[in-house]
Amino acid sequence: MMQKKVENTANRIAVGTAYGMLGMLSFSLTLPATRAAVLYFHPSVVAFVRPVVAAVFAAALLIATKSRFPARQHWKSFVLIVLGVVIGVPITFAWGMHSLPAAHGAITLALLPLCTALFAKLRTGEHPSKRFWAASLAGSAAVIAFAVTHSAGSAGVGAIRTGDAVLFLSVIASSLGYAEGARLTRVMPGWEVTSWSIVMGAPFMVIPAVMAVRTYGMSAPPSAWYGLAYVCIVSQWLGMFAWYKGLAIGGIAHIGQLQLFQPFCTILFAAVLLAEPITIGTLIAALAVVASVAVSRSSIVEIRDQSAAP
């Protein structure tokens, strides 16, 4: 009986990891895509257009599948997701990346796994062990140290900037949205959670989007349009399908640690797409992160609030 329970837990974490990796990889291009967009589009255009465009695709999917409007008992969670992921993240990402290089953003976003685990504790009844917290802190420290060292080559890039404070708000908004989204994905499909959240939040962004476009225009080279399209369709919508499902199946705290790999995946994409070099320091930091994630994933995460458990 005990062995079967252990096997089921291992299988659940493995499946959750697969979905989580897919979501994390899709988010790895968000920072450079946002940076590419805000170099030519005004940050307010990117911030407000992003959820509006995503809402068009989300609404089309909901209509095509004849999905029913969420039950009233879930509205509170949807409000928190809208405030965090649909409104908070696009605005803070756009304004943060307007003043920061993409690599520098990893300094602040390295705190995302820790913050996600904290909201998992506060909102979903997950209680990671001390070993988990220690491993998570070590992994976050490795990523932050790497980010500071990696970005120090550019004049002043290694220093903490005002944009970091904006991205820190993005960390809080993302973590809250991830935790609430994972809770809902335990009772409804992740694609419905994501799509309904975007559709609910989009009306608040339409008027600001129209005003931003009228004020600043949409004239930009193809690179900026590609970046905008990516954050609208993948970062805001499609990527969340896999991410929510991974968090719900494998556990928010456990799967959230996969985000420690995100800066390295971003650099890998930059190497492939932009021919940027990968240094020895990158490999050493990546190995440290792999070790910390391995330890944190083998640690116990107790669920005390059974009403929030899967």
Secondary structure by P-SEA (a helix, b strand, c coil): caaaaaaaaaaaaaaaaaaaaaaaaaacaaaaaaaaaaccccaaaaaaaaaaaaaaaaaaaaaaaccccccccaaaaaaaaaacccccaaaaaaaaacccccccccccccaaaaaaaaaaaacccccccaaaaaaaaaaaaaaaaaaaaaaccccccccccaaaaaaaaaaaaaaaaaaaaaaaaacccaaaaaaaaaaaaccccaaaaaaaaaaccccccaaaaaaaaaaacccccaaaaaaaaaaaaacaaaaaacccaaaaaaaaaaaaaccccccaaaaaaaaaaaaaaaaaaabbbbbccccccc
